[in-house]
């Protein structure tokens, strides 16, 4: 088992192997992502019952909750990739981290925007300096900072190091986001889903939410694969295997 994981780890460090294996993986992520997002959106917006307190405005959770969860998960994944680069100097890890950053920032921005839209009818205001909202805004700024550092240094290696260090430091904000509603008196409602407690949502509301969460994560994986593949082609453009790929009919298409 350990030897198999070790071999997989070393293979993941090969740009050529990653590009080839991701070609086979992409349909298995992209197609289910599309199906989950279509089914979850239609189910959540058209068929799930209205909330007894918030009415139809609650339906924005089918975008807001998956986006917020993914924004936090993506930052943690980016930090993990940065740690791999710092410790083992694996260039693929740096490219994956750089691919994750703008995608995670986009989902974080989406979570903030949908949260504001949700907050207007629920709280009577678009924005409050609530602990959950403020820590999510800080997460967006951390994403921006990581992306800036990934481009700011004199060499790509130094840029990757700086971005990795900031992402690791920024990890402290993730538990703050998660537990802010428990640590402080906030307007934001408690977590919609937890691993230790039975969901408070009705099943007919919960199932489309779970489908949307799965769709968002599958979409995230698809986008990371695509961006990382583009980075591989750019950085390896002088390698023979890339030239052969470009010269094939599939490569030209």
NUROPA-290484 format. One line per 8 residues: number of its first residue (from 0); their letters; for each residue x, y negated, z of N, C-alpha, C. Coordinates in nm, 2 decimals, always signed. Each point is the difference from the previous one (the first is absolute). Example, Ala and Ser with C-alpha at 12.3 -4.5 7.8 and 13.67 -1.06 7.14 Angstrom:
# residues 2
0	AS	+1.32 +0.57 +0.78 -0.09 -0.12 +0.00 +0.09 -0.12 +0.00  -0.04 -0.11 -0.07 +0.09 -0.11 +0.00 -0.08 -0.11 +0.08
***
This chain:
# residues 253
0	XXXXXXXX	+0.08 +0.12 +0.00 -0.08 -0.12 +0.00 +0.09 -0.13 +0.00  +0.09 +0.00 +0.09 +0.09 -0.12 +0.01 +0.08 -0.02 -0.13  +0.05 +0.12 -0.05 +0.08 -0.01 -0.12 -0.08 -0.05 -0.12  -0.13 +0.04 -0.01 -0.09 -0.04 -0.10 -0.02 -0.15 +0.01  -0.02 -0.05 +0.12 -0.02 -0.15 +0.02 +0.12 -0.07 -0.04  +0.12 +0.05 +0.04 +0.13 -0.06 -0.03 +0.02 -0.01 -0.15  -0.04 +0.11 -0.07 +0.02 -0.01 -0.15 -0.10 -0.10 -0.06  -0.12 +0.00 +0.05 -0.10 -0.10 -0.05 +0.05 -0.14 +0.03
8	XXXXXXXX	+0.06 -0.03 +0.11 +0.05 -0.13 +0.04 +0.11 -0.04 -0.10  +0.09 +0.09 -0.03 +0.11 -0.04 -0.09 -0.06 -0.02 -0.15  -0.10 +0.08 -0.03 -0.06 -0.02 -0.13 -0.07 -0.13 -0.02  -0.06 -0.05 +0.11 -0.07 -0.12 +0.00 +0.10 -0.12 -0.02  +0.12 +0.02 +0.03 +0.10 -0.10 -0.02 +0.05 -0.01 -0.14  -0.04 +0.09 -0.09 +0.04 +0.00 -0.14 -0.11 -0.08 -0.08  +0.04 -0.11 -0.06 -0.10 -0.08 -0.08 -0.06 +0.08 -0.11  +0.08 +0.09 -0.07 -0.05 +0.08 -0.11 -0.10 +0.10 +0.05
16	XXXXXXXX	+0.03 +0.06 +0.11 -0.09 +0.10 +0.06 -0.13 -0.06 +0.04  +0.01 -0.12 +0.07 -0.12 -0.07 +0.04 -0.09 -0.04 -0.11  +0.07 -0.05 -0.11 -0.08 -0.05 -0.12 -0.07 +0.12 -0.06  +0.06 +0.11 -0.01 -0.06 +0.12 -0.07 -0.11 +0.06 +0.09  +0.02 +0.01 +0.13 -0.10 +0.06 +0.09 -0.12 -0.09 +0.01  +0.02 -0.13 +0.00 -0.11 -0.10 +0.01 -0.08 +0.00 -0.12  +0.06 +0.04 -0.12 -0.08 +0.01 -0.12 -0.11 +0.11 +0.02  +0.03 +0.11 +0.07 -0.09 +0.10 +0.02 -0.10 -0.03 +0.12
24	XXXXXXXX	+0.05 -0.08 +0.09 -0.08 -0.03 +0.12 -0.11 -0.11 -0.03  +0.03 -0.09 -0.09 -0.08 -0.12 -0.02 -0.15 +0.03 -0.03  -0.03 +0.10 -0.09 -0.14 +0.02 -0.02 -0.07 +0.06 +0.12  +0.07 +0.07 +0.09 -0.06 +0.05 +0.12 -0.03 -0.10 +0.11  +0.06 -0.12 -0.02 -0.03 -0.11 +0.09 -0.10 -0.10 -0.07  +0.03 -0.03 -0.13 -0.08 -0.11 -0.06 -0.14 +0.05 -0.03  -0.03 +0.12 -0.04 -0.13 +0.04 -0.03 -0.09 +0.01 +0.12  +0.05 +0.07 +0.11 -0.08 +0.00 +0.12 -0.02 -0.14 +0.06
32	XXXXXXXX	+0.10 -0.09 -0.02 -0.02 -0.13 +0.05 -0.11 -0.07 -0.06  -0.01 +0.01 -0.14 -0.11 -0.06 -0.07 -0.14 +0.06 +0.04  +0.00 +0.13 +0.02 -0.13 +0.06 +0.03 -0.04 -0.04 +0.14  +0.09 +0.00 +0.10 -0.03 -0.04 +0.14 -0.05 -0.14 +0.00  +0.07 -0.09 -0.07 -0.04 -0.14 +0.01 -0.14 -0.03 -0.07  -0.03 +0.07 -0.11 -0.13 -0.01 -0.06 -0.11 +0.05 +0.09  +0.02 +0.13 +0.05 -0.10 +0.06 +0.08 -0.02 -0.08 +0.13  +0.11 -0.03 +0.07 -0.01 -0.07 +0.13 -0.06 -0.14 -0.02
40	XXXXXXXX	+0.03 -0.07 -0.11 -0.06 -0.14 -0.02 -0.15 +0.01 -0.02  -0.04 +0.09 -0.09 -0.14 +0.02 -0.03 -0.08 +0.04 +0.12  +0.06 +0.10 +0.07 -0.07 +0.06 +0.12 -0.01 -0.11 +0.11  +0.11 -0.07 +0.02 +0.00 -0.10 +0.11 -0.08 -0.12 -0.03  +0.00 -0.05 -0.12 -0.08 -0.12 -0.04 -0.14 +0.03 -0.03  -0.03 +0.11 -0.05 -0.14 +0.03 -0.05 -0.08 +0.09 +0.08  +0.06 +0.10 +0.07 -0.07 +0.10 +0.06 +0.01 +0.01 +0.16  +0.11 -0.06 +0.05 +0.01 +0.00 +0.15 -0.10 -0.09 +0.06
48	XXXXXXXX	-0.06 +0.03 +0.11 -0.10 -0.08 +0.06 +0.07 -0.13 +0.06  -0.08 -0.10 +0.01 +0.04 -0.13 +0.05 +0.03 +0.02 +0.15  +0.10 -0.08 +0.06 +0.03 +0.00 +0.14 -0.12 -0.07 +0.08  -0.03 +0.06 +0.12 -0.11 -0.06 +0.07 +0.03 -0.13 +0.06  +0.13 -0.04 +0.01 +0.03 -0.13 +0.05 +0.05 -0.10 -0.11  +0.09 +0.05 -0.09 +0.06 -0.08 -0.10 -0.08 +0.00 -0.13  -0.09 +0.08 -0.02 -0.08 +0.01 -0.12 +0.09 +0.05 -0.11  -0.01 -0.06 -0.12 +0.07 +0.05 -0.12 +0.15 -0.06 +0.00
56	XXXXXXXX	+0.02 -0.10 +0.08 +0.14 -0.06 +0.00 +0.10 +0.10 +0.05  -0.04 +0.11 +0.07 +0.09 +0.10 +0.05 +0.07 +0.07 -0.11  -0.06 +0.00 -0.12 +0.05 +0.08 -0.11 +0.14 -0.03 -0.05  +0.04 -0.12 +0.04 +0.14 -0.04 -0.04 +0.11 +0.08 +0.07  -0.05 +0.08 +0.11 +0.10 +0.09 +0.06 +0.06 +0.10 -0.09  -0.08 +0.03 -0.11 +0.05 +0.11 -0.09 +0.12 -0.05 -0.08  +0.02 -0.13 +0.00 +0.13 -0.05 -0.06 +0.09 -0.05 +0.11  -0.05 -0.07 +0.10 +0.08 -0.06 +0.10 +0.08 +0.10 +0.09
64	XXXXXXXX	-0.07 +0.10 +0.05 +0.06 +0.10 +0.09 +0.11 +0.08 -0.08  -0.03 +0.06 -0.12 +0.11 +0.07 -0.07 +0.12 -0.09 -0.03  -0.03 -0.13 -0.04 +0.11 -0.09 -0.03 +0.09 -0.03 +0.12  -0.07 -0.02 +0.12 +0.07 -0.04 +0.12 +0.09 +0.12 +0.04  -0.06 +0.12 +0.00 +0.08 +0.12 +0.04 +0.12 +0.02 -0.09  -0.03 -0.01 -0.13 +0.11 +0.02 -0.10 +0.11 -0.11 +0.01  -0.04 -0.12 +0.03 +0.10 -0.11 +0.02 +0.10 +0.04 +0.11  -0.05 +0.05 +0.11 +0.08 +0.04 +0.11 +0.09 +0.13 -0.03
72	XXXXXXXX	-0.07 +0.09 -0.06 +0.07 +0.13 -0.04 +0.11 -0.03 -0.10  -0.03 -0.09 -0.10 +0.10 -0.03 -0.10 +0.13 -0.06 +0.06  -0.03 -0.09 +0.10 +0.12 -0.07 +0.06 +0.08 +0.10 +0.08  -0.06 +0.10 +0.07 +0.07 +0.10 +0.07 +0.08 +0.09 -0.10  -0.06 +0.03 -0.11 +0.07 +0.08 -0.11 +0.12 -0.07 -0.06  -0.02 -0.13 -0.02 +0.11 -0.09 -0.05 +0.11 +0.00 +0.10  -0.03 -0.01 +0.13 +0.11 +0.00 +0.10 +0.07 +0.13 +0.01  -0.07 +0.11 -0.02 +0.06 +0.13 +0.00 +0.09 +0.02 -0.12
80	XXXXXXXX	-0.04 -0.05 -0.11 +0.08 +0.01 -0.12 +0.13 -0.09 +0.02  -0.02 -0.12 +0.06 +0.11 -0.08 +0.03 +0.10 +0.06 +0.10  -0.05 +0.07 +0.10 +0.09 +0.07 +0.09 +0.08 +0.11 -0.07  -0.07 +0.08 -0.09 +0.07 +0.10 -0.08 +0.12 -0.06 -0.08  -0.03 -0.12 -0.06 +0.10 -0.07 -0.07 +0.12 -0.04 +0.09  -0.04 -0.06 +0.11 +0.11 -0.05 +0.09 +0.09 +0.12 +0.06  -0.07 +0.11 +0.03 +0.08 +0.11 +0.06 +0.07 +0.08 -0.10  -0.07 +0.04 -0.10 +0.06 +0.10 -0.10 +0.04 -0.06 -0.13
88	XXXXXXXX	-0.02 -0.13 -0.02 +0.04 -0.07 -0.12 -0.07 +0.05 -0.12  -0.12 +0.05 +0.01 -0.07 +0.06 -0.12 -0.07 -0.11 -0.08  +0.05 -0.03 -0.12 -0.05 -0.11 -0.08 -0.15 +0.02 -0.04  -0.04 +0.12 -0.01 -0.14 +0.03 -0.03 -0.09 -0.06 +0.11  +0.04 +0.01 +0.13 -0.07 -0.05 +0.11 -0.02 -0.15 -0.01  +0.11 -0.07 -0.04 -0.01 -0.14 -0.02 -0.10 -0.04 -0.11  +0.00 +0.07 -0.11 -0.09 -0.03 -0.11 -0.14 +0.03 +0.05  -0.03 +0.11 +0.07 -0.13 +0.02 +0.05 -0.05 -0.11 +0.09
96	XXXXXXXX	+0.09 -0.04 +0.09 -0.03 -0.11 +0.10 -0.04 -0.13 -0.08  +0.08 -0.03 -0.11 -0.03 -0.12 -0.08 -0.13 +0.02 -0.08  -0.03 +0.12 -0.03 -0.13 +0.03 -0.07 -0.12 -0.02 +0.09  +0.02 +0.04 +0.13 -0.11 +0.00 +0.09 -0.04 -0.15 +0.04  +0.10 -0.08 +0.01 -0.02 -0.14 +0.06 -0.11 -0.08 -0.06  +0.00 -0.02 -0.13 -0.11 -0.08 -0.06 -0.13 +0.07 +0.00  +0.00 +0.13 +0.00 -0.13 +0.08 +0.00 -0.06 -0.02 +0.14  +0.08 +0.02 +0.10 -0.04 -0.01 +0.14 -0.05 -0.14 +0.03
104	XXXXXXXX	+0.07 -0.10 -0.05 -0.04 -0.14 +0.02 -0.13 -0.03 -0.07  -0.03 +0.06 -0.11 -0.13 -0.02 -0.07 -0.11 +0.06 +0.08  +0.02 +0.11 +0.06 -0.11 +0.06 +0.08 -0.02 -0.08 +0.13  +0.11 -0.05 +0.05 -0.01 -0.08 +0.12 -0.08 -0.13 -0.03  +0.03 -0.06 -0.11 -0.07 -0.12 -0.04 -0.15 +0.03 -0.02  -0.03 +0.12 -0.06 -0.14 +0.04 -0.02 -0.07 +0.02 +0.13  +0.07 +0.06 +0.10 -0.06 +0.02 +0.13 -0.03 -0.14 +0.07  +0.09 -0.10 -0.02 -0.03 -0.13 +0.06 -0.11 -0.07 -0.07
112	XXXXXXXX	-0.01 +0.01 -0.13 -0.11 -0.07 -0.07 -0.13 +0.07 +0.03  -0.01 +0.13 +0.00 -0.13 +0.07 +0.03 -0.03 -0.02 +0.14  +0.10 -0.01 +0.09 -0.03 -0.03 +0.14 -0.07 -0.13 +0.02  +0.05 -0.10 -0.08 -0.05 -0.14 +0.01 -0.15 +0.00 -0.05  -0.02 +0.07 -0.11 -0.13 +0.01 -0.06 -0.10 +0.07 +0.10  +0.05 +0.10 +0.07 -0.08 +0.07 +0.10 -0.02 -0.09 +0.12  +0.10 -0.08 +0.04 -0.01 -0.08 +0.12 -0.10 -0.11 -0.01  -0.02 -0.05 -0.12 -0.10 -0.12 -0.02 -0.14 +0.04 +0.05
120	XXXXXXXX	-0.06 +0.10 -0.05 -0.14 +0.03 +0.05 +0.00 +0.07 +0.14  +0.11 +0.06 +0.04 +0.01 +0.07 +0.12 +0.03 -0.09 +0.12  +0.10 -0.08 -0.02 +0.05 -0.09 +0.11 -0.04 -0.15 -0.02  -0.05 -0.03 -0.12 -0.03 -0.14 -0.04 +0.11 -0.08 -0.04  +0.12 +0.06 -0.03 +0.11 -0.08 -0.04 +0.09 +0.09 -0.09  +0.07 -0.06 -0.09 +0.09 +0.08 -0.09 +0.13 +0.05 +0.07  +0.04 -0.08 +0.09 +0.13 +0.04 +0.07 +0.00 -0.05 +0.14  +0.06 +0.09 +0.09 +0.03 -0.04 +0.13 +0.14 +0.05 +0.03
128	XXXXXXXX	+0.07 -0.06 +0.10 +0.13 +0.05 +0.03 -0.01 +0.11 +0.10  -0.07 +0.10 -0.04 -0.03 +0.12 +0.07 +0.13 +0.08 +0.00  +0.03 +0.08 +0.10 +0.12 +0.08 +0.01 +0.02 +0.10 -0.12  -0.11 +0.06 -0.04 +0.01 +0.10 -0.11 +0.02 -0.08 -0.13  -0.07 -0.11 -0.02 +0.02 -0.07 -0.13 +0.14 -0.07 -0.01  +0.04 -0.05 +0.12 +0.13 -0.07 +0.00 +0.11 +0.10 -0.03  +0.00 +0.12 +0.07 +0.10 +0.10 -0.02 +0.00 +0.06 -0.15  -0.12 +0.00 -0.06 -0.01 +0.04 -0.14 +0.06 -0.10 -0.09
136	XXXXXXXX	-0.02 -0.13 +0.03 +0.06 -0.11 -0.08 +0.15 +0.01 +0.02  +0.05 +0.03 +0.12 +0.14 +0.01 +0.02 +0.06 +0.12 -0.09  -0.08 +0.10 -0.01 +0.04 +0.11 -0.08 +0.02 -0.04 -0.15  -0.09 -0.08 -0.05 +0.01 -0.05 -0.13 +0.13 -0.09 -0.02  +0.03 -0.08 +0.10 +0.12 -0.08 -0.01 +0.13 +0.09 +0.01  -0.01 +0.11 +0.08 +0.11 +0.09 +0.00 +0.02 +0.07 -0.14  -0.11 +0.03 -0.06 +0.01 +0.06 -0.14 +0.07 -0.11 -0.09  -0.04 -0.12 +0.01 +0.06 -0.11 -0.08 +0.15 -0.01 +0.03
144	XXXXXXXX	+0.03 +0.01 +0.13 +0.14 -0.02 +0.04 +0.09 +0.12 -0.06  -0.06 +0.12 +0.01 +0.08 +0.12 -0.05 +0.02 -0.02 -0.15  -0.11 -0.04 -0.07 +0.02 -0.01 -0.15 +0.10 -0.11 -0.03  +0.00 -0.11 +0.07 +0.09 -0.11 -0.02 +0.14 +0.05 +0.02  +0.03 +0.07 +0.11 +0.13 +0.05 +0.03 +0.05 +0.10 -0.10  -0.09 +0.08 -0.06 +0.03 +0.10 -0.10 +0.05 -0.06 -0.12  -0.02 -0.13 -0.02 +0.04 -0.07 -0.12 +0.11 -0.11 +0.03  +0.03 -0.03 +0.13 +0.07 -0.12 +0.03 +0.15 +0.01 +0.01
152	XXXXXXXX	+0.05 +0.12 +0.02 +0.14 +0.01 +0.03 +0.09 +0.00 -0.13  +0.13 +0.00 +0.02 +0.09 -0.01 -0.12 +0.00 +0.13 -0.07  -0.02 +0.11 +0.06 +0.00 +0.13 -0.06 -0.13 +0.08 +0.03  -0.03 +0.09 -0.08 -0.12 +0.08 +0.02 +0.01 +0.09 +0.13  +0.12 +0.04 +0.03 +0.02 +0.08 +0.12 -0.02 -0.08 +0.12  +0.05 -0.12 +0.01 -0.02 -0.09 +0.11 -0.15 -0.04 +0.02  -0.07 -0.02 -0.12 -0.14 -0.03 +0.01 -0.08 +0.11 +0.06  +0.03 +0.12 -0.05 -0.07 +0.12 +0.06 +0.03 +0.02 +0.14
160	XXXXXXXX	+0.12 -0.03 +0.05 +0.03 +0.01 +0.14 -0.08 -0.10 +0.08  +0.00 -0.13 -0.05 -0.07 -0.10 +0.08 -0.15 +0.03 +0.00  -0.06 +0.04 -0.11 -0.14 +0.03 +0.00 -0.03 +0.12 +0.10  +0.09 +0.10 +0.00 -0.02 +0.12 +0.08 +0.00 -0.04 +0.15  +0.10 -0.09 +0.04 +0.01 -0.04 +0.14 -0.12 -0.08 +0.04  -0.05 -0.09 -0.08 -0.12 -0.08 +0.04 -0.12 +0.09 +0.01  -0.02 +0.10 -0.09 -0.11 +0.09 +0.01 +0.00 +0.09 +0.12  +0.12 +0.04 +0.04 +0.01 +0.07 +0.13 -0.03 -0.09 +0.12
168	XXXXXXXX	+0.05 -0.12 +0.00 -0.04 -0.09 +0.11 -0.15 -0.03 +0.00  -0.05 -0.01 -0.12 -0.15 -0.03 -0.01 -0.09 +0.11 +0.05  +0.06 +0.12 +0.01 -0.08 +0.11 +0.05 -0.07 -0.03 +0.13  +0.06 -0.08 +0.08 -0.05 -0.03 +0.13 -0.14 -0.06 -0.01  -0.03 -0.06 -0.11 -0.14 -0.06 -0.02 -0.11 +0.10 -0.03  +0.04 +0.12 -0.04 -0.10 +0.10 -0.03 -0.08 +0.04 +0.12  +0.06 +0.04 +0.11 -0.08 +0.03 +0.12 -0.07 -0.12 +0.06  +0.05 -0.12 -0.02 -0.07 -0.12 +0.04 -0.13 -0.01 -0.07
176	XXXXXXXX	+0.00 +0.02 -0.14 -0.12 +0.00 -0.07 -0.10 +0.10 +0.05  +0.05 +0.12 +0.02 -0.09 +0.12 +0.03 -0.06 -0.03 +0.14  +0.07 -0.04 +0.10 -0.05 -0.01 +0.13 -0.04 -0.14 +0.05  +0.00 -0.09 -0.10 -0.03 -0.14 +0.04 -0.14 -0.01 +0.06  -0.10 +0.07 -0.06 -0.13 -0.01 +0.05 -0.02 +0.07 +0.14  +0.10 +0.08 +0.04 -0.01 +0.05 +0.14 +0.08 -0.08 +0.10  +0.11 -0.06 -0.05 +0.09 -0.08 +0.09 -0.06 -0.14 +0.03  -0.07 -0.06 -0.10 -0.05 -0.13 +0.02 -0.15 -0.01 -0.02
184	XXXXXXXX	-0.06 -0.10 +0.05 -0.14 -0.03 -0.03 -0.02 -0.06 -0.14  -0.05 +0.07 -0.09 +0.00 -0.04 -0.14 -0.14 +0.01 -0.06  -0.03 -0.08 -0.10 -0.13 +0.01 -0.07 +0.00 +0.13 -0.09  +0.11 +0.04 -0.04 +0.00 +0.12 -0.09 -0.05 +0.12 +0.07  -0.08 +0.08 -0.07 -0.05 +0.12 +0.06 +0.10 +0.11 +0.02  -0.02 +0.09 +0.09 +0.10 +0.11 +0.02 +0.02 +0.08 -0.13  +0.10 +0.09 +0.00 +0.03 +0.08 -0.11 -0.12 +0.08 -0.05  -0.02 +0.00 -0.13 -0.12 +0.07 -0.06 +0.02 +0.15 +0.01
192	XXXXXXXX	+0.13 +0.04 -0.02 +0.03 +0.15 +0.01 +0.12 +0.02 +0.09  -0.01 +0.10 +0.09 +0.11 +0.04 +0.09 +0.01 +0.15 -0.01  +0.12 +0.05 +0.04 +0.03 +0.14 +0.00 -0.05 +0.07 +0.12  -0.02 -0.08 +0.11 -0.03 +0.06 +0.13 -0.15 -0.01 +0.04  -0.08 -0.08 -0.08 -0.14 -0.02 +0.04 -0.09 +0.03 -0.12  -0.12 +0.04 +0.03 -0.10 +0.03 -0.10 -0.04 -0.13 -0.07  -0.01 -0.01 -0.13 -0.03 -0.12 -0.07 -0.14 -0.05 +0.04  -0.01 -0.13 +0.02 -0.13 -0.06 +0.04 -0.09 -0.02 -0.12
200	XXXXXXXX	+0.05 +0.01 -0.12 -0.08 -0.02 -0.12 -0.09 +0.12 -0.03  -0.11 -0.02 -0.06 -0.08 +0.10 -0.05 +0.07 +0.08 -0.11  -0.03 +0.13 -0.02 +0.07 +0.08 -0.09 -0.02 -0.05 -0.15  -0.12 -0.05 -0.03 -0.02 -0.05 -0.13 +0.07 -0.13 -0.03  +0.05 -0.07 +0.10 +0.09 -0.12 -0.02 +0.15 +0.05 +0.01  +0.03 +0.10 +0.08 +0.14 +0.04 +0.02 +0.05 +0.07 -0.12  -0.07 +0.09 -0.07 +0.05 +0.07 -0.11 +0.05 -0.08 -0.11  -0.08 -0.10 -0.05 +0.06 -0.09 -0.11 +0.12 -0.08 +0.05
208	XXXXXXXX	+0.01 -0.03 +0.13 +0.12 -0.07 +0.05 +0.12 +0.09 -0.01  -0.02 +0.12 +0.04 +0.12 +0.10 -0.01 +0.04 +0.02 -0.14  -0.10 +0.00 -0.09 +0.03 +0.02 -0.15 +0.08 -0.12 -0.05  -0.04 -0.12 +0.04 +0.07 -0.12 -0.04 +0.14 -0.01 +0.06  +0.02 +0.05 +0.12 +0.13 +0.00 +0.06 +0.09 +0.09 -0.08  -0.05 +0.12 -0.03 +0.08 +0.10 -0.08 +0.03 -0.06 -0.14  -0.10 -0.07 -0.06 +0.02 -0.06 -0.13 +0.11 -0.11 +0.00  +0.00 -0.08 +0.11 +0.10 -0.11 +0.01 +0.14 +0.06 +0.02
216	XXXXXXXX	+0.01 +0.10 +0.08 +0.13 +0.06 +0.01 +0.05 +0.07 -0.12  -0.09 +0.07 -0.08 +0.04 +0.06 -0.12 +0.04 -0.11 -0.10  -0.07 -0.11 -0.01 +0.03 -0.11 -0.08 +0.14 -0.06 +0.03  +0.02 -0.01 +0.13 +0.13 -0.05 +0.05 +0.12 +0.09 -0.05  -0.02 +0.13 +0.01 +0.10 +0.09 -0.04 +0.02 -0.01 -0.15  -0.11 -0.01 -0.08 +0.02 -0.02 -0.14 +0.08 -0.12 -0.04  -0.04 -0.12 +0.07 +0.07 -0.12 -0.03 +0.15 +0.00 +0.03  +0.03 +0.07 +0.12 +0.14 +0.01 +0.04 +0.08 +0.09 -0.10
224	XXXXXXXX	-0.06 +0.11 -0.05 +0.06 +0.08 -0.10 +0.03 -0.08 -0.12  -0.10 -0.08 -0.05 +0.02 -0.07 -0.12 +0.11 -0.11 +0.01  +0.00 -0.08 +0.11 +0.10 -0.10 +0.02 +0.14 +0.06 +0.02  +0.01 +0.11 +0.07 +0.13 +0.06 +0.02 +0.05 +0.06 -0.13  -0.09 +0.06 -0.08 +0.05 +0.05 -0.13 +0.05 -0.12 -0.09  -0.06 -0.11 +0.01 +0.05 -0.12 -0.08 +0.14 -0.04 +0.05  +0.01 +0.00 +0.13 +0.13 -0.04 +0.06 +0.11 +0.11 -0.04  -0.04 +0.12 +0.00 +0.10 +0.11 -0.04 +0.04 -0.03 -0.15
232	XXXXXXXX	-0.09 -0.02 -0.09 +0.03 -0.02 -0.14 +0.09 -0.13 -0.01  -0.02 -0.10 +0.08 +0.08 -0.12 -0.02 +0.14 +0.02 +0.06  +0.01 +0.06 +0.11 +0.14 +0.02 +0.06 +0.08 +0.11 -0.07  -0.07 +0.10 -0.06 +0.06 +0.11 -0.06 +0.00 -0.01 -0.16  -0.02 -0.13 -0.04 -0.02 -0.02 -0.15 +0.12 +0.04 -0.08  +0.12 +0.00 +0.06 +0.12 +0.04 -0.08 +0.03 +0.14 +0.01  -0.08 +0.08 +0.08 +0.03 +0.14 +0.01 -0.06 +0.08 -0.12  +0.07 +0.11 -0.03 -0.04 +0.07 -0.13 -0.14 +0.06 +0.01
240	XXXXXXXX	-0.04 +0.04 +0.12 -0.14 +0.06 +0.01 -0.11 -0.10 -0.02  +0.03 -0.13 +0.03 -0.10 -0.10 -0.03 -0.01 -0.03 -0.14  +0.12 +0.00 -0.07 +0.01 -0.03 -0.14 -0.08 +0.11 -0.08  +0.02 +0.13 +0.05 -0.07 +0.11 -0.07 -0.15 -0.01 +0.02  -0.04 -0.05 +0.12 -0.14 -0.01 +0.03 -0.06 -0.11 -0.09  +0.07 -0.11 -0.02 -0.05 -0.11 -0.08 -0.01 +0.04 -0.15  +0.09 +0.09 -0.04 +0.00 +0.04 -0.14 -0.11 +0.10 -0.04  -0.06 +0.07 +0.11 -0.10 +0.10 -0.03 -0.13 -0.07 -0.03
248	XXXXX	-0.10 +0.06 -0.07 -0.13 -0.06 -0.03 -0.07 -0.03 +0.13  +0.01 +0.08 +0.11 -0.06 -0.03 +0.12 +0.05 -0.13 +0.06  +0.14 -0.01 -0.01 +0.06 -0.12 +0.06 -0.03 -0.12 -0.07  -0.02 +0.01 -0.14 -0.04 -0.12 -0.07 -0.14 -0.04 +0.02  -0.09 +0.10 +0.04 -0.14 -0.04 +0.02 -0.01 -0.06 +0.14
***
